[in-house]
Amino acid sequence: MRAISAKINTKSRDVDIKSRTELAKELGIEIPKDGYWGDVPSKLCGIVGGAKEEKRS
């Protein structure tokens, strides 16, 4: 049972990453070429996260 839930979480995470990068493009924020968001300032990540939550509602 645990392996199944891990697959579901992985899929949802992939969708989350895709939507995050799409939103960043829409907002004109440069996407990290290596896919690592750890070096992106928290202000920019917050803008993307806020826009993601706004779209969810």
C-alpha distance matrix in Angstrom:
0.0 3.8 5.5 5.4 6.7 8.9 10.3 11.2 12.8 14.6 16.0 17.2 18.7 20.5 21.9 23.0 24.8 26.5 27.7 28.9 31.0 32.3 33.4 35.0 37.0 38.1 39.3 41.1 39.1 39.0 35.6 35.0 35.5 32.9 30.3 30.4 31.2 31.9 35.6 36.1 37.9 36.0 38.4 37.4 33.7 34.4 36.3 33.5 30.9 33.4 34.0 30.3 30.1 33.3 32.0 28.9 31.3
3.8 0.0 3.8 5.5 5.3 6.3 8.9 10.1 10.7 12.4 14.5 15.6 16.5 18.6 20.3 21.0 22.5 24.6 25.9 26.7 28.8 30.5 31.5 32.8 34.9 36.2 37.2 38.8 36.6 36.4 32.9 32.2 32.8 30.0 27.4 27.3 28.1 28.6 32.3 32.9 34.8 32.9 35.5 34.6 30.9 31.7 33.9 31.1 28.6 31.2 32.1 28.4 28.3 31.7 30.7 27.7 30.2
5.5 3.8 0.0 3.8 5.5 5.1 6.4 8.8 10.0 10.6 12.6 14.5 15.3 16.7 18.7 19.9 21.1 22.8 24.6 25.6 27.2 28.9 30.3 31.5 33.3 34.9 36.1 37.5 35.4 34.9 31.3 30.4 30.6 27.9 25.5 25.8 27.0 27.8 31.4 32.1 34.3 32.7 35.4 34.1 30.4 31.7 33.6 30.6 28.4 31.3 31.8 28.1 28.5 31.8 30.5 27.8 30.6
5.4 5.5 3.8 0.0 3.8 5.4 5.2 6.4 8.8 10.0 10.9 12.6 14.3 15.6 17.0 18.5 20.2 21.5 23.0 24.5 26.2 27.5 28.9 30.5 32.2 33.4 34.8 36.5 34.7 34.5 31.0 30.6 30.9 28.5 25.8 26.4 27.4 28.5 32.1 32.4 34.5 32.8 35.1 33.7 30.1 31.1 32.7 29.6 27.4 30.1 30.3 26.5 26.8 29.9 28.3 25.5 28.2
6.7 5.3 5.5 3.8 0.0 3.8 5.4 5.0 6.2 8.6 9.9 10.6 12.2 14.3 15.4 16.3 18.3 20.0 21.1 22.3 24.4 25.8 26.8 28.4 30.4 31.5 32.6 34.5 32.5 32.6 29.2 28.9 29.7 27.4 24.4 24.6 25.2 26.2 29.8 30.0 31.8 29.9 32.1 31.0 27.3 28.0 29.8 26.9 24.4 27.0 27.5 23.7 23.7 27.0 25.7 22.8 25.4
8.9 6.3 5.1 5.4 3.8 0.0 3.8 5.4 5.1 6.1 8.7 10.0 10.4 12.3 14.4 15.1 16.4 18.4 19.9 20.7 22.6 24.3 25.5 26.7 28.7 30.2 31.2 32.8 30.6 30.3 26.8 26.1 26.7 24.1 21.4 21.6 22.5 23.4 27.0 27.4 29.5 27.9 30.4 29.1 25.5 26.6 28.5 25.5 23.3 26.3 26.8 23.2 23.6 27.0 25.8 23.3 26.2
10.3 8.9 6.4 5.2 5.4 3.8 0.0 3.8 5.4 5.1 6.3 8.7 9.8 10.6 12.5 14.2 15.3 16.7 18.5 19.9 21.3 22.7 24.4 25.8 27.3 28.8 30.3 31.7 29.8 29.5 25.9 25.5 25.7 23.4 20.8 21.6 22.7 24.1 27.5 27.8 30.1 28.7 31.0 29.3 25.8 27.2 28.6 25.3 23.5 26.5 26.5 22.8 23.6 26.8 25.0 22.7 25.8
11.2 10.1 8.8 6.4 5.0 5.4 3.8 0.0 3.8 5.4 5.2 6.3 8.6 10.0 10.8 12.3 14.3 15.5 16.6 18.3 20.2 21.3 22.5 24.4 26.1 27.1 28.5 30.4 28.7 28.8 25.5 25.5 26.2 24.3 21.2 22.0 22.5 24.2 27.6 27.3 29.4 27.7 29.6 28.0 24.5 25.4 26.7 23.5 21.4 24.0 24.0 20.2 20.7 23.8 22.0 19.4 22.4
12.8 10.7 10.0 8.8 6.2 5.1 5.4 3.8 0.0 3.8 5.4 5.1 6.0 8.6 9.9 10.3 12.2 14.2 15.2 16.2 18.4 19.9 20.8 22.3 24.4 25.6 26.6 28.3 26.4 26.5 23.2 23.0 24.0 22.0 18.8 19.1 19.4 20.8 24.3 24.1 26.1 24.3 26.4 25.0 21.4 22.3 23.9 20.9 18.7 21.5 21.8 18.2 18.6 22.0 20.7 18.2 21.3
14.6 12.4 10.6 10.0 8.6 6.1 5.1 5.4 3.8 0.0 3.8 5.5 5.0 6.2 8.7 9.7 10.5 12.3 14.2 15.1 16.6 18.4 19.9 21.0 22.7 24.4 25.6 26.9 24.9 24.5 21.0 20.7 21.2 19.0 16.1 16.8 17.7 19.4 22.7 22.8 25.2 23.9 26.1 24.3 20.9 22.4 23.8 20.6 18.9 22.1 22.1 18.6 19.8 23.0 21.5 19.6 22.9
16.0 14.5 12.6 10.9 9.9 8.7 6.3 5.2 5.4 3.8 0.0 3.8 5.4 5.1 6.3 8.6 9.9 10.7 12.4 14.2 15.6 16.6 18.4 20.0 21.4 22.7 24.4 25.9 24.4 24.2 20.8 21.1 21.5 19.9 16.8 18.2 18.9 21.1 24.2 23.8 26.2 24.9 26.7 24.6 21.3 22.7 23.6 20.1 18.7 21.6 21.0 17.4 18.8 21.6 19.6 17.8 21.2
17.2 15.6 14.5 12.6 10.6 10.0 8.7 6.3 5.1 5.5 3.8 0.0 3.8 5.4 5.1 6.1 8.6 9.8 10.5 12.1 14.3 15.3 16.3 18.2 20.0 21.0 22.3 24.2 22.7 23.1 20.0 20.6 21.6 20.3 16.9 17.9 17.8 20.0 23.1 22.3 24.2 22.6 24.1 22.3 18.9 19.9 20.8 17.4 15.6 18.3 17.9 14.2 15.2 18.2 16.4 14.3 17.7
18.7 16.5 15.3 14.3 12.2 10.4 9.8 8.6 6.0 5.0 5.4 3.8 0.0 3.8 5.4 4.9 6.1 8.6 9.8 10.3 12.3 14.2 15.2 16.3 18.4 19.9 20.8 22.4 20.4 20.5 17.2 17.4 18.6 17.0 13.5 14.2 14.2 16.3 19.5 18.9 21.1 19.6 21.5 19.7 16.2 17.7 18.9 15.6 14.0 17.2 17.1 13.7 15.1 18.3 17.0 15.4 18.9
20.5 18.6 16.7 15.6 14.3 12.3 10.6 10.0 8.6 6.2 5.1 5.4 3.8 0.0 3.8 5.4 5.1 6.2 8.6 9.8 10.8 12.3 14.2 15.4 16.8 18.5 20.0 21.2 19.5 19.2 15.7 16.1 16.6 15.3 12.1 13.7 14.3 17.0 19.8 19.1 21.7 20.9 22.6 20.1 17.1 19.0 19.6 16.0 15.3 18.5 17.8 14.5 16.7 19.4 17.5 16.5 20.3
21.9 20.3 18.7 17.0 15.4 14.4 12.5 10.8 9.9 8.7 6.3 5.1 5.4 3.8 0.0 3.8 5.5 5.1 6.1 8.5 10.0 10.5 12.2 14.2 15.4 16.5 18.3 19.9 18.8 19.1 16.1 17.3 18.1 17.6 14.1 15.9 15.8 18.7 21.3 20.0 22.3 21.1 22.2 19.7 16.8 18.2 18.4 14.7 13.9 16.7 15.4 12.0 14.2 16.6 14.3 13.3 17.1
23.0 21.0 19.9 18.5 16.3 15.1 14.2 12.3 10.3 9.7 8.6 6.1 4.9 5.4 3.8 0.0 3.8 5.5 5.2 6.1 8.7 9.9 10.5 12.2 14.3 15.3 16.3 18.2 16.7 17.4 14.5 15.7 17.3 16.8 13.0 14.1 13.3 16.0 18.7 17.1 19.0 17.6 18.7 16.5 13.4 14.6 15.1 11.5 10.4 13.3 12.7 9.2 11.3 14.1 12.5 11.6 15.3
24.8 22.5 21.1 20.2 18.3 16.4 15.3 14.3 12.2 10.5 9.9 8.6 6.1 5.1 5.5 3.8 0.0 3.8 5.5 5.0 6.3 8.6 9.9 10.5 12.4 14.3 15.3 16.5 14.5 14.5 11.3 12.2 13.6 13.0 9.3 10.8 10.4 13.5 15.9 14.6 17.1 16.3 17.7 15.1 12.2 14.4 14.8 11.1 11.0 14.3 13.6 10.9 13.6 16.2 14.7 14.6 18.3
26.5 24.6 22.8 21.5 20.0 18.4 16.7 15.5 14.2 12.3 10.7 9.8 8.6 6.2 5.1 5.5 3.8 0.0 3.8 5.4 5.3 6.2 8.6 9.9 10.8 12.5 14.3 15.4 14.3 14.3 11.4 13.0 13.8 14.0 10.7 13.1 12.9 16.4 18.3 16.7 19.2 18.8 19.6 16.5 14.3 16.3 15.9 12.1 12.6 15.5 13.8 11.3 14.4 16.3 14.2 14.5 18.3
27.7 25.9 24.6 23.0 21.1 19.9 18.5 16.6 15.2 14.2 12.4 10.5 9.8 8.6 6.1 5.2 5.5 3.8 0.0 3.8 5.5 5.0 6.1 8.5 9.9 10.5 12.2 14.1 13.4 14.5 12.2 14.5 16.0 16.6 13.2 15.0 13.9 17.3 19.1 16.8 18.7 17.8 18.1 15.2 13.0 14.3 13.4 9.7 10.1 12.4 10.4 7.8 11.0 12.6 10.4 11.0 14.7
28.9 26.7 25.6 24.5 22.3 20.7 19.9 18.3 16.2 15.1 14.2 12.1 10.3 9.8 8.5 6.1 5.0 5.4 3.8 0.0 3.8 5.5 5.2 6.1 8.7 9.9 10.5 12.2 10.7 11.8 9.6 11.7 14.0 14.5 11.0 12.3 10.5 13.9 15.5 13.1 14.9 14.1 14.5 11.6 9.3 11.0 10.5 6.7 7.5 10.4 9.1 7.1 10.5 12.4 11.2 12.2 15.6
31.0 28.8 27.2 26.2 24.4 22.6 21.3 20.2 18.4 16.6 15.6 14.3 12.3 10.8 10.0 8.7 6.3 5.3 5.5 3.8 0.0 3.8 5.4 5.0 6.2 8.7 9.8 10.4 9.0 9.2 6.7 9.3 11.0 12.2 9.2 11.3 10.2 14.0 15.0 12.7 15.1 15.2 15.5 12.1 10.6 13.1 12.1 8.6 10.6 13.3 11.5 10.3 14.0 15.4 13.9 15.4 18.8
32.3 30.5 28.9 27.5 25.8 24.3 22.7 21.3 19.9 18.4 16.6 15.3 14.2 12.3 10.5 9.9 8.6 6.2 5.0 5.5 3.8 0.0 3.8 5.4 5.2 6.3 8.7 9.9 9.9 10.9 9.4 12.5 13.8 15.5 12.7 15.1 14.0 17.7 18.5 15.9 17.9 17.8 17.5 14.0 13.0 14.8 13.0 9.6 11.7 13.6 10.9 9.9 13.7 14.3 12.2 14.1 17.4
33.4 31.5 30.3 28.9 26.8 25.5 24.4 22.5 20.8 19.9 18.4 16.3 15.2 14.2 12.2 10.5 9.9 8.6 6.1 5.2 5.4 3.8 0.0 3.8 5.4 5.0 6.1 8.6 8.6 10.7 10.0 13.4 15.5 17.2 14.3 15.9 13.8 17.2 17.9 14.8 16.1 15.6 14.7 11.5 10.7 11.8 9.6 6.4 8.9 10.2 7.3 7.2 10.9 11.1 9.7 12.2 15.0
35.0 32.8 31.5 30.5 28.4 26.7 25.8 24.4 22.3 21.0 20.0 18.2 16.3 15.4 14.2 12.2 10.5 9.9 8.5 6.1 5.0 5.4 3.8 0.0 3.8 5.4 5.1 6.1 5.0 7.1 6.8 10.3 12.8 14.8 12.3 13.6 11.4 14.8 14.9 11.7 13.1 13.3 12.5 8.9 8.8 10.8 8.6 6.0 9.3 11.0 9.0 9.6 13.2 13.6 13.0 15.3 18.1
37.0 34.9 33.3 32.2 30.4 28.7 27.3 26.1 24.4 22.7 21.4 20.0 18.4 16.8 15.4 14.3 12.4 10.8 9.9 8.7 6.2 5.2 5.4 3.8 0.0 3.8 5.4 5.1 5.8 7.0 7.3 11.1 12.6 15.3 13.4 15.4 14.0 17.5 17.2 14.2 16.0 16.7 15.7 12.0 12.5 14.5 12.0 9.6 13.0 14.4 11.8 12.4 16.1 16.0 14.8 17.5 20.2
38.1 36.2 34.9 33.4 31.5 30.2 28.8 27.1 25.6 24.4 22.7 21.0 19.9 18.5 16.5 15.3 14.3 12.5 10.5 9.9 8.7 6.3 5.0 5.4 3.8 0.0 3.8 5.5 7.7 10.1 10.9 14.7 16.4 19.0 16.8 18.7 16.8 20.2 20.0 16.7 17.8 18.0 16.4 13.0 13.6 14.7 11.6 9.7 12.9 13.3 10.1 11.3 14.7 13.8 12.5 15.7 18.0
39.3 37.2 36.1 34.8 32.6 31.2 30.3 28.5 26.6 25.6 24.4 22.3 20.8 20.0 18.3 16.3 15.3 14.3 12.2 10.5 9.8 8.7 6.1 5.1 5.4 3.8 0.0 3.8 5.6 9.0 10.6 14.2 16.6 19.2 17.0 18.2 15.7 18.7 18.2 14.6 15.0 15.2 13.1 9.9 11.3 12.1 8.7 7.8 11.4 11.5 8.9 11.1 14.1 13.3 13.0 16.2 18.1
41.1 38.8 37.5 36.5 34.5 32.8 31.7 30.4 28.3 26.9 25.9 24.2 22.4 21.2 19.9 18.2 16.5 15.4 14.1 12.2 10.4 9.9 8.6 6.1 5.1 5.5 3.8 0.0 3.8 6.4 9.0 12.5 14.6 17.6 16.2 17.4 15.4 18.3 17.2 13.8 14.6 15.8 13.9 10.5 12.4 14.0 11.0 10.3 14.1 14.6 12.4 14.4 17.6 17.0 16.6 19.8 21.8
39.1 36.6 35.4 34.7 32.5 30.6 29.8 28.7 26.4 24.9 24.4 22.7 20.4 19.5 18.8 16.7 14.5 14.3 13.4 10.7 9.0 9.9 8.6 5.0 5.8 7.7 5.6 3.8 0.0 3.8 6.2 9.4 12.1 14.8 13.3 14.0 11.8 14.6 13.4 10.0 11.1 12.5 11.2 7.5 9.4 11.6 9.4 8.5 12.2 13.5 12.2 13.7 16.9 17.0 17.1 19.7 22.0
39.0 36.4 34.9 34.5 32.6 30.3 29.5 28.8 26.5 24.5 24.2 23.1 20.5 19.2 19.1 17.4 14.5 14.3 14.5 11.8 9.2 10.9 10.7 7.1 7.0 10.1 9.0 6.4 3.8 0.0 3.8 6.5 8.7 11.7 11.0 12.0 10.6 13.4 11.9 9.3 11.4 13.5 13.1 9.5 10.9 13.9 12.4 11.2 14.6 16.5 15.3 16.3 19.6 20.2 19.9 22.3 24.9
35.6 32.9 31.3 31.0 29.2 26.8 25.9 25.5 23.2 21.0 20.8 20.0 17.2 15.7 16.1 14.5 11.3 11.4 12.2 9.6 6.7 9.4 10.0 6.8 7.3 10.9 10.6 9.0 6.2 3.8 0.0 3.8 6.2 8.7 7.4 9.0 8.1 11.5 10.8 8.8 11.8 13.5 14.0 10.4 10.5 13.9 13.1 10.9 13.7 16.4 15.3 15.3 18.8 19.9 19.3 21.2 24.2
35.0 32.2 30.4 30.6 28.9 26.1 25.5 25.5 23.0 20.7 21.1 20.6 17.4 16.1 17.3 15.7 12.2 13.0 14.5 11.7 9.3 12.5 13.4 10.3 11.1 14.7 14.2 12.5 9.4 6.5 3.8 0.0 3.8 5.5 5.1 6.1 6.4 9.3 8.5 7.8 11.4 13.6 14.9 11.9 11.6 15.3 15.3 13.3 15.6 18.6 18.1 17.8 21.0 22.7 22.3 23.7 26.8
35.5 32.8 30.6 30.9 29.7 26.7 25.7 26.2 24.0 21.2 21.5 21.6 18.6 16.6 18.1 17.3 13.6 13.8 16.0 14.0 11.0 13.8 15.5 12.8 12.6 16.4 16.6 14.6 12.1 8.7 6.2 3.8 0.0 3.8 5.5 7.8 9.5 12.1 11.4 11.4 15.1 17.3 18.7 15.6 15.3 19.0 18.8 16.6 18.8 21.9 21.1 20.5 23.9 25.5 24.7 26.1 29.4
32.9 30.0 27.9 28.5 27.4 24.1 23.4 24.3 22.0 19.0 19.9 20.3 17.0 15.3 17.6 16.8 13.0 14.0 16.6 14.5 12.2 15.5 17.2 14.8 15.3 19.0 19.2 17.6 14.8 11.7 8.7 5.5 3.8 0.0 3.8 5.5 8.6 10.6 10.6 11.7 15.5 17.5 19.5 16.8 15.7 19.5 20.0 17.7 19.3 22.7 22.3 21.3 24.4 26.5 25.7 26.6 30.0
30.3 27.4 25.5 25.8 24.4 21.4 20.8 21.2 18.8 16.1 16.8 16.9 13.5 12.1 14.1 13.0 9.3 10.7 13.2 11.0 9.2 12.7 14.3 12.3 13.4 16.8 17.0 16.2 13.3 11.0 7.4 5.1 5.5 3.8 0.0 3.8 6.2 9.2 10.2 10.5 14.2 15.4 17.5 14.7 13.1 16.7 17.3 14.6 15.9 19.4 19.1 17.7 20.8 23.0 22.2 22.9 26.4
30.4 27.3 25.8 26.4 24.6 21.6 21.6 22.0 19.1 16.8 18.2 17.9 14.2 13.7 15.9 14.1 10.8 13.1 15.0 12.3 11.3 15.1 15.9 13.6 15.4 18.7 18.2 17.4 14.0 12.0 9.0 6.1 7.8 5.5 3.8 0.0 3.8 5.6 7.1 8.3 11.9 13.0 15.7 13.6 11.7 15.3 16.7 14.6 15.4 18.9 19.3 18.2 20.8 23.3 23.1 23.6 26.8
31.2 28.1 27.0 27.4 25.2 22.5 22.7 22.5 19.4 17.7 18.9 17.8 14.2 14.3 15.8 13.3 10.4 12.9 13.9 10.5 10.2 14.0 13.8 11.4 14.0 16.8 15.7 15.4 11.8 10.6 8.1 6.4 9.5 8.6 6.2 3.8 0.0 3.8 5.5 5.3 8.6 9.4 12.0 10.0 8.0 11.6 13.1 11.4 12.2 15.6 16.3 15.6 18.0 20.4 20.6 21.3 24.3
31.9 28.6 27.8 28.5 26.2 23.4 24.1 24.2 20.8 19.4 21.1 20.0 16.3 17.0 18.7 16.0 13.5 16.4 17.3 13.9 14.0 17.7 17.2 14.8 17.5 20.2 18.7 18.3 14.6 13.4 11.5 9.3 12.1 10.6 9.2 5.6 3.8 0.0 3.8 5.6 8.0 8.8 12.1 11.2 9.4 12.5 14.8 13.8 14.0 17.3 18.7 18.1 20.0 22.5 23.3 23.7 26.4
35.6 32.3 31.4 32.1 29.8 27.0 27.5 27.6 24.3 22.7 24.2 23.1 19.5 19.8 21.3 18.7 15.9 18.3 19.1 15.5 15.0 18.5 17.9 14.9 17.2 20.0 18.2 17.2 13.4 11.9 10.8 8.5 11.4 10.6 10.2 7.1 5.5 3.8 0.0 3.8 6.4 8.7 11.5 10.6 10.1 13.3 15.0 14.6 15.6 18.5 19.7 19.7 21.8 24.0 24.8 25.7 28.3
36.1 32.9 32.1 32.4 30.0 27.4 27.8 27.3 24.1 22.8 23.8 22.3 18.9 19.1 20.0 17.1 14.6 16.7 16.8 13.1 12.7 15.9 14.8 11.7 14.2 16.7 14.6 13.8 10.0 9.3 8.8 7.8 11.4 11.7 10.5 8.3 5.3 5.6 3.8 0.0 3.8 6.4 8.4 6.9 6.9 10.2 11.5 11.2 12.7 15.3 16.3 16.7 19.0 20.8 21.7 22.9 25.4
37.9 34.8 34.3 34.5 31.8 29.5 30.1 29.4 26.1 25.2 26.2 24.2 21.1 21.7 22.3 19.0 17.1 19.2 18.7 14.9 15.1 17.9 16.1 13.1 16.0 17.8 15.0 14.6 11.1 11.4 11.8 11.4 15.1 15.5 14.2 11.9 8.6 8.0 6.4 3.8 0.0 3.8 5.4 5.6 6.6 8.8 10.3 11.3 12.5 14.4 15.9 17.0 18.7 20.2 21.8 23.1 25.1
36.0 32.9 32.7 32.8 29.9 27.9 28.7 27.7 24.3 23.9 24.9 22.6 19.6 20.9 21.1 17.6 16.3 18.8 17.8 14.1 15.2 17.8 15.6 13.3 16.7 18.0 15.2 15.8 12.5 13.5 13.5 13.6 17.3 17.5 15.4 13.0 9.4 8.8 8.7 6.4 3.8 0.0 3.8 5.4 4.9 5.9 8.5 9.8 10.1 11.7 14.0 14.9 16.0 17.8 19.7 20.6 22.4
38.4 35.5 35.4 35.1 32.1 30.4 31.0 29.6 26.4 26.1 26.7 24.1 21.5 22.6 22.2 18.7 17.7 19.6 18.1 14.5 15.5 17.5 14.7 12.5 15.7 16.4 13.1 13.9 11.2 13.1 14.0 14.9 18.7 19.5 17.5 15.7 12.0 12.1 11.5 8.4 5.4 3.8 0.0 3.8 5.5 5.1 6.3 8.9 9.8 10.4 12.4 14.2 15.3 16.3 18.5 19.9 21.3
37.4 34.6 34.1 33.7 31.0 29.1 29.3 28.0 25.0 24.3 24.6 22.3 19.7 20.1 19.7 16.5 15.1 16.5 15.2 11.6 12.1 14.0 11.5 8.9 12.0 13.0 9.9 10.5 7.5 9.5 10.4 11.9 15.6 16.8 14.7 13.6 10.0 11.2 10.6 6.9 5.6 5.4 3.8 0.0 3.8 5.3 5.1 6.4 8.6 9.8 10.8 12.5 14.4 15.3 16.8 18.6 20.5
33.7 30.9 30.4 30.1 27.3 25.5 25.8 24.5 21.4 20.9 21.3 18.9 16.2 17.1 16.8 13.4 12.2 14.3 13.0 9.3 10.6 13.0 10.7 8.8 12.5 13.6 11.3 12.4 9.4 10.9 10.5 11.6 15.3 15.7 13.1 11.7 8.0 9.4 10.1 6.9 6.6 4.9 5.5 3.8 0.0 3.8 5.4 5.2 6.0 8.4 9.9 10.5 12.3 14.1 15.4 16.6 18.7
34.4 31.7 31.7 31.1 28.0 26.6 27.2 25.4 22.3 22.4 22.7 19.9 17.7 19.0 18.2 14.6 14.4 16.3 14.3 11.0 13.1 14.8 11.8 10.8 14.5 14.7 12.1 14.0 11.6 13.9 13.9 15.3 19.0 19.5 16.7 15.3 11.6 12.5 13.3 10.2 8.8 5.9 5.1 5.3 3.8 0.0 3.8 5.4 4.9 5.8 8.4 9.6 10.3 11.9 14.0 15.1 16.6
36.3 33.9 33.6 32.7 29.8 28.5 28.6 26.7 23.9 23.8 23.6 20.8 18.9 19.6 18.4 15.1 14.8 15.9 13.4 10.5 12.1 13.0 9.6 8.6 12.0 11.6 8.7 11.0 9.4 12.4 13.1 15.3 18.8 20.0 17.3 16.7 13.1 14.8 15.0 11.5 10.3 8.5 6.3 5.1 5.4 3.8 0.0 3.8 5.5 5.1 6.2 8.6 10.0 10.4 12.3 14.3 15.7
33.5 31.1 30.6 29.6 26.9 25.5 25.3 23.5 20.9 20.6 20.1 17.4 15.6 16.0 14.7 11.5 11.1 12.1 9.7 6.7 8.6 9.6 6.4 6.0 9.6 9.7 7.8 10.3 8.5 11.2 10.9 13.3 16.6 17.7 14.6 14.6 11.4 13.8 14.6 11.2 11.3 9.8 8.9 6.4 5.2 5.4 3.8 0.0 3.8 5.5 5.2 6.1 8.7 9.8 10.6 12.4 14.7
30.9 28.6 28.4 27.4 24.4 23.3 23.5 21.4 18.7 18.9 18.7 15.6 14.0 15.3 13.9 10.4 11.0 12.6 10.1 7.5 10.6 11.7 8.9 9.3 13.0 12.9 11.4 14.1 12.2 14.6 13.7 15.6 18.8 19.3 15.9 15.4 12.2 14.0 15.6 12.7 12.5 10.1 9.8 8.6 6.0 4.9 5.5 3.8 0.0 3.8 5.4 5.0 6.3 8.6 9.9 10.6 12.8
33.4 31.2 31.3 30.1 27.0 26.3 26.5 24.0 21.5 22.1 21.6 18.3 17.2 18.5 16.7 13.3 14.3 15.5 12.4 10.4 13.3 13.6 10.2 11.0 14.4 13.3 11.5 14.6 13.5 16.5 16.4 18.6 21.9 22.7 19.4 18.9 15.6 17.3 18.5 15.3 14.4 11.7 10.4 9.8 8.4 5.8 5.1 5.5 3.8 0.0 3.8 5.3 5.2 6.1 8.6 9.8 10.9
34.0 32.1 31.8 30.3 27.5 26.8 26.5 24.0 21.8 22.1 21.0 17.9 17.1 17.8 15.4 12.7 13.6 13.8 10.4 9.1 11.5 10.9 7.3 9.0 11.8 10.1 8.9 12.4 12.2 15.3 15.3 18.1 21.1 22.3 19.1 19.3 16.3 18.7 19.7 16.3 15.9 14.0 12.4 10.8 9.9 8.4 6.2 5.2 5.4 3.8 0.0 3.8 5.5 4.9 6.2 8.6 10.1
30.3 28.4 28.1 26.5 23.7 23.2 22.8 20.2 18.2 18.6 17.4 14.2 13.7 14.5 12.0 9.2 10.9 11.3 7.8 7.1 10.3 9.9 7.2 9.6 12.4 11.3 11.1 14.4 13.7 16.3 15.3 17.8 20.5 21.3 17.7 18.2 15.6 18.1 19.7 16.7 17.0 14.9 14.2 12.5 10.5 9.6 8.6 6.1 5.0 5.3 3.8 0.0 3.8 5.4 5.2 6.3 9.0
30.1 28.3 28.5 26.8 23.7 23.6 23.6 20.7 18.6 19.8 18.8 15.2 15.1 16.7 14.2 11.3 13.6 14.4 11.0 10.5 14.0 13.7 10.9 13.2 16.1 14.7 14.1 17.6 16.9 19.6 18.8 21.0 23.9 24.4 20.8 20.8 18.0 20.0 21.8 19.0 18.7 16.0 15.3 14.4 12.3 10.3 10.0 8.7 6.3 5.2 5.5 3.8 0.0 3.8 5.4 5.0 6.5
33.3 31.7 31.8 29.9 27.0 27.0 26.8 23.8 22.0 23.0 21.6 18.2 18.3 19.4 16.6 14.1 16.2 16.3 12.6 12.4 15.4 14.3 11.1 13.6 16.0 13.8 13.3 17.0 17.0 20.2 19.9 22.7 25.5 26.5 23.0 23.3 20.4 22.5 24.0 20.8 20.2 17.8 16.3 15.3 14.1 11.9 10.4 9.8 8.6 6.1 4.9 5.4 3.8 0.0 3.8 5.4 5.5
32.0 30.7 30.5 28.3 25.7 25.8 25.0 22.0 20.7 21.5 19.6 16.4 17.0 17.5 14.3 12.5 14.7 14.2 10.4 11.2 13.9 12.2 9.7 13.0 14.8 12.5 13.0 16.6 17.1 19.9 19.3 22.3 24.7 25.7 22.2 23.1 20.6 23.3 24.8 21.7 21.8 19.7 18.5 16.8 15.4 14.0 12.3 10.6 9.9 8.6 6.2 5.2 5.4 3.8 0.0 3.8 5.5
28.9 27.7 27.8 25.5 22.8 23.3 22.7 19.4 18.2 19.6 17.8 14.3 15.4 16.5 13.3 11.6 14.6 14.5 11.0 12.2 15.4 14.1 12.2 15.3 17.5 15.7 16.2 19.8 19.7 22.3 21.2 23.7 26.1 26.6 22.9 23.6 21.3 23.7 25.7 22.9 23.1 20.6 19.9 18.6 16.6 15.1 14.3 12.4 10.6 9.8 8.6 6.3 5.0 5.4 3.8 0.0 3.8
31.3 30.2 30.6 28.2 25.4 26.2 25.8 22.4 21.3 22.9 21.2 17.7 18.9 20.3 17.1 15.3 18.3 18.3 14.7 15.6 18.8 17.4 15.0 18.1 20.2 18.0 18.1 21.8 22.0 24.9 24.2 26.8 29.4 30.0 26.4 26.8 24.3 26.4 28.3 25.4 25.1 22.4 21.3 20.5 18.7 16.6 15.7 14.7 12.8 10.9 10.1 9.0 6.5 5.5 5.5 3.8 0.0
